[in-house]
Amino acid sequence: MKVAIVGASGAVGQEFLRVLEERNFPLDELVLFGSERSAGRKYTFRGKEIEVKLLQHNDDFKDIDIAFTSAGAGTSKEYAEDITKYGAVMIDNSSAFRMDKDVPLVVPECNAADALERPRGIIANPNCTTIMMVVALQAIQNISPINRIHVASYQAASGAGAAAMQELEQQYREVLDGKPATVEKFAYQLAYNVIPQIDVFQDNGYTKEEMKMFNETQKIMHSEMKCSAMCVRVPSLRSHSEAIWVETEQPISVEQAQKAFSEAEGVKLMDDPANKVYPMPLFLAGTDDIYVGRVRKDLANENGLTFWIVGDQIKKGAALNAVQIAEYLIRVGNVK
């Protein structure tokens, strides 16, 4: 098994290295690719140094079985043919192909089998906020079909990349030292602030990030459930949080929901408010699962539930989800 990571020097690329090693992924050789800026850098994997190769239009992917790509939508579109032309499975972490009809959009806890039908050799990894939400939603959907979702996301600086995390830390230091805050990666100063915009606004007043949650959820869940989202950048470093309201066809009790969450794949129930036990991003960075708490009935809807989730969006929201897709393909014998 020969595996490639495209975009190895980025935040998600580095997470791929950690996840593959943590999970003892069954590979014989790992090849790293990057831009001119990162080519030549060396990273340690399983005790060996691997040098990042320059990504080029050539036959470097001829012997690759699985390629994890996380170098941006433009790069994915430009190099998709080079990556897949000899049969490699391209598991893409960008937004390039997510809504293409001939590219499956996969979260293994929800729709793993979709990965088996990939006419172009590409499988898309969903947006991180969508991944977190649908893992939790699947537990509810198994009890009664979901009609509507309202969600407010509280997204950490890491969702904008490693440089954004560094900028947030820098801003806190600058503000505490009485200096003007450096603002380059965000629209405004994020330290001591929240910014109710992630990605660009669309004609309907929603941002691109919010529309991803609407469209991707329907594709993954094979459902017409409608999702209205408000995505907000908050000054935490890593792990996103979401407040979710769902309306189901049949009413679901709190006890039913808690039982479903506690038994669901990829979910951990952390719900004991009397003892101040609920998920928080500060304590859950680096974990694999989606943590659910504050489960209660929606006072405004007799068929409604509301709950709070936290997940590491670099891990489960990106690298881990892609690796789990690859593990599924290997398990069912669906790799070249």
C-alpha positions in Angstrom: 0.0 0.0 0.0 1.5 3.3 -1.2 0.0 6.5 0.2 0.5 10.1 -0.7 -0.3 13.3 1.2 -0.7 16.4 -1.0 -0.3 19.6 1.1 1.9 17.9 3.7 3.1 21.1 5.3 -0.3 22.6 6.1 -2.3 22.2 9.3 -4.4 19.4 7.9 -1.4 17.8 6.2 0.5 17.6 9.5 -2.7 16.2 11.1 -2.7 13.5 8.4 0.8 12.4 9.5 -0.3 12.2 13.1 -3.5 10.3 12.4 -1.9 7.8 10.1 0.7 7.1 12.7 -1.7 7.0 15.6 -4.0 4.5 13.8 -1.2 2.4 12.5 -2.6 2.8 9.0 -1.6 -0.2 6.8 0.8 1.5 4.4 4.2 0.4 3.1 5.4 3.7 1.7 4.3 7.3 2.3 5.1 10.0 -0.2 4.7 13.7 0.7 3.9 16.5 -1.9 3.9 20.2 -1.5 4.3 23.6 -3.2 7.6 25.2 -4.1 7.5 26.8 -0.7 7.4 23.5 1.2 9.2 21.2 -1.2 12.4 20.0 0.4 11.1 20.1 4.0 11.5 16.9 6.0 9.0 15.3 8.3 9.4 12.3 10.5 6.9 9.4 10.1 7.3 6.1 12.0 10.9 7.1 12.9 12.0 7.9 9.3 12.5 11.3 7.7 10.5 11.9 4.5 11.3 14.8 2.2 8.4 16.7 0.6 8.4 16.4 -3.1 7.3 19.3 -5.4 3.8 18.7 -6.8 4.1 18.6 -10.6 2.2 17.6 -13.7 4.0 14.3 -14.2 3.7 10.5 -13.4 4.6 10.7 -9.7 1.2 9.2 -8.8 1.6 6.1 -11.0 2.1 3.7 -8.1 0.0 5.5 -5.5 -3.0 3.6 -4.1 -4.5 6.4 -2.0 -3.8 10.1 -2.1 -5.0 12.4 0.6 -5.2 16.0 -0.8 -5.4 19.1 1.4 -3.8 21.9 -0.6 -6.8 24.0 -1.5 -9.6 23.8 -4.1 -7.5 25.3 -6.9 -4.7 22.8 -6.5 -7.1 19.9 -6.2 -8.8 20.9 -9.5 -5.5 21.4 -11.3 -3.9 18.1 -10.3 -6.9 15.8 -10.0 -6.3 14.2 -13.4 -2.6 13.6 -12.6 -3.5 12.0 -9.2 -6.2 9.7 -10.5 -5.2 8.7 -14.0 -3.4 5.6 -13.0 -6.1 4.4 -10.5 -5.2 6.1 -7.3 -8.2 7.0 -5.0 -8.1 10.7 -4.4 -9.7 11.6 -1.0 -10.0 15.4 -1.3 -10.3 17.7 1.7 -11.0 20.9 -0.3 -14.4 22.3 -1.5 -13.5 21.6 -5.1 -15.7 18.6 -5.8 -18.1 18.3 -2.8 -21.3 19.1 -4.7 -20.4 17.4 -8.0 -22.9 14.7 -8.8 -20.3 12.1 -9.8 -18.2 12.6 -6.7 -19.4 11.0 -3.4 -19.3 13.2 -0.3 -18.6 10.9 2.6 -18.8 10.7 6.4 -18.3 7.0 7.3 -20.6 7.1 10.2 -23.4 8.2 7.9 -22.8 7.0 4.3 -19.6 5.0 4.0 -21.0 2.9 1.1 -21.2 6.0 -1.1 -17.4 5.8 -1.4 -17.7 2.7 -3.4 -19.2 4.5 -6.4 -16.6 7.1 -7.6 -16.6 7.4 -11.4 -13.8 10.0 -11.4 -11.7 8.2 -8.7 -12.4 11.1 -6.3 -14.1 11.1 -2.9 -14.8 14.4 -1.3 -14.4 15.1 2.4 -17.1 17.4 3.6 -16.7 20.8 5.3 -15.6 20.4 9.0 -18.7 21.9 10.5 -20.9 19.7 8.4 -18.9 16.5 9.4 -19.3 17.3 13.1 -23.0 17.9 12.8 -24.0 14.9 10.6 -22.2 12.5 12.9 -24.5 13.6 15.7 -27.6 13.9 13.5 -27.3 10.3 12.3 -28.1 9.1 15.8 -31.3 11.1 15.8 -32.2 10.3 12.2 -32.0 6.6 13.1 -35.0 7.2 15.5 -37.1 9.5 13.5 -36.5 11.4 10.2 -35.2 15.0 10.6 -37.2 17.7 8.8 -35.4 20.9 9.9 -32.1 21.9 11.5 -31.1 25.2 13.0 -27.5 25.5 14.0 -25.1 28.2 15.3 -21.4 27.3 15.0 -18.7 28.6 17.2 -15.6 28.0 15.1 -12.0 28.1 16.4 -9.2 30.0 14.7 -7.7 26.8 13.5 -10.5 26.5 11.0 -8.6 29.2 9.1 -5.3 27.4 9.2 -2.1 27.3 11.2 -1.2 30.9 10.4 -4.6 32.0 11.8 -3.9 30.2 15.1 -0.6 32.0 15.3 -2.3 35.3 14.6 -4.8 34.9 17.4 -2.0 34.1 19.9 -0.1 37.2 18.6 -3.2 39.4 18.9 -3.6 38.4 22.6 0.0 39.3 23.3 -0.2 42.6 21.4 -3.5 43.7 23.1 -2.1 42.8 26.6 1.1 44.8 25.8 -1.0 47.8 24.7 -0.1 47.5 21.0 -2.3 47.5 18.0 -3.4 44.0 17.0 -2.1 42.5 13.8 -5.1 41.7 11.5 -4.3 39.7 8.4 -6.1 36.3 8.5 -9.4 37.6 9.7 -11.7 40.4 8.7 -11.3 42.0 12.2 -9.3 41.4 15.4 -10.4 38.0 16.8 -8.9 38.3 20.2 -11.5 39.4 22.8 -14.1 39.3 19.9 -16.4 37.1 17.8 -16.9 37.6 14.1 -20.3 36.6 12.6 -18.8 35.8 9.2 -16.9 32.8 7.9 -16.2 32.8 4.1 -17.9 35.2 1.7 -21.5 36.3 1.7 -23.9 34.9 -0.9 -26.9 36.7 -2.6 -29.3 35.3 0.0 -27.4 36.8 3.0 -25.9 33.6 4.1 -22.2 33.0 3.9 -20.6 30.3 1.7 -19.8 28.3 4.9 -23.4 28.4 6.0 -24.6 27.3 2.6 -22.2 24.4 2.7 -24.0 23.1 5.8 -27.3 23.3 3.9 -26.2 21.6 0.7 -23.7 19.1 2.1 -26.0 17.8 4.8 -28.7 16.9 2.2 -26.2 15.1 0.0 -24.6 13.1 2.9 -27.8 12.2 4.6 -29.7 11.4 1.4 -32.5 13.6 2.7 -34.3 16.9 1.9 -33.8 18.0 5.5 -33.2 21.8 5.6 -30.4 23.4 7.6 -30.3 27.1 8.5 -26.9 28.0 9.9 -25.2 31.0 11.5 -21.4 30.4 11.4 -19.3 32.5 13.8 -15.5 32.7 14.4 -14.7 32.7 18.1 -11.3 33.3 19.8 -10.5 29.7 20.8 -7.6 28.0 19.2 -8.8 24.6 18.3 -12.0 22.5 18.1 -15.3 23.9 16.9 -18.6 23.9 18.8 -22.2 23.9 17.5 -25.6 24.6 19.1 -28.1 22.5 17.2 -31.9 22.5 17.1 -33.6 19.7 15.2 -37.2 19.0 14.3 -38.1 15.4 13.7 -41.2 13.8 12.2 -42.1 12.1 15.5 -41.3 13.6 18.9 -38.2 12.1 20.6 -37.7 12.2 24.3 -34.5 13.4 26.0 -33.9 9.9 27.3 -34.2 8.4 23.8 -31.8 11.0 22.3 -29.3 10.5 25.1 -29.4 6.7 24.6 -29.0 7.1 20.9 -26.0 9.4 21.3 -24.4 7.1 23.8 -24.6 4.2 21.4 -23.8 6.0 18.2 -20.6 5.4 16.2 -18.1 8.3 16.6 -20.1 10.0 19.3 -19.5 10.4 23.1 -22.3 11.6 25.4 -21.0 14.2 27.9 -24.2 15.3 29.5 -24.5 15.9 33.2 -25.4 19.6 33.6 -26.1 19.3 37.4 -22.4 18.6 37.8 -21.3 21.1 35.1 -20.4 18.3 32.8 -20.7 19.3 29.1 -18.3 19.4 26.1 -15.9 22.3 25.8 -13.3 22.9 23.1 -10.5 23.7 25.6 -10.5 20.1 26.8 -11.3 18.2 23.7 -8.7 19.2 21.2 -6.9 16.2 19.7 -9.8 13.8 20.4 -11.4 11.6 17.7 -15.1 11.7 18.6 -17.9 14.2 18.5 -19.0 15.1 22.0 -22.6 15.8 22.8 -24.2 17.5 25.8 -27.0 19.8 27.0 -29.6 17.5 25.4 -33.1 18.9 26.0 -36.5 19.4 24.5 -36.9 22.5 22.3 -39.4 24.7 24.2 -40.5 26.3 20.9 -41.3 23.1 19.1 -43.1 20.0 20.4 -41.2 17.8 17.8 -37.9 19.6 18.6 -34.7 18.7 20.4 -31.7 20.9 21.1 -28.1 19.9 22.0 -24.5 21.1 22.0 -21.6 19.4 20.3 -17.8 19.9 20.2 -15.3 18.3 17.9 -11.7 18.8 16.8 -12.3 20.1 13.3 -8.7 19.5 12.1 -8.9 15.9 13.3 -12.4 14.5 12.8 -13.4 17.5 10.7 -10.7 16.9 8.2 -7.8 14.4 8.4 -9.4 11.6 10.5 -12.6 11.6 8.5 -10.5 11.1 5.3 -8.4 8.4 6.9 -11.6 6.6 8.1 -12.9 6.6 4.5 -9.6 5.0 3.3 -9.8 2.4 6.1 -13.3 1.5 5.0 -12.2 1.1 1.4 -9.3 -1.2 2.5 -11.6 -3.2 4.8 -14.1 -3.9 2.0 -11.3 -4.5 -0.6 -12.2 -1.5 -2.8 -8.7 0.0 -3.4 -6.8 -0.8 -6.7 
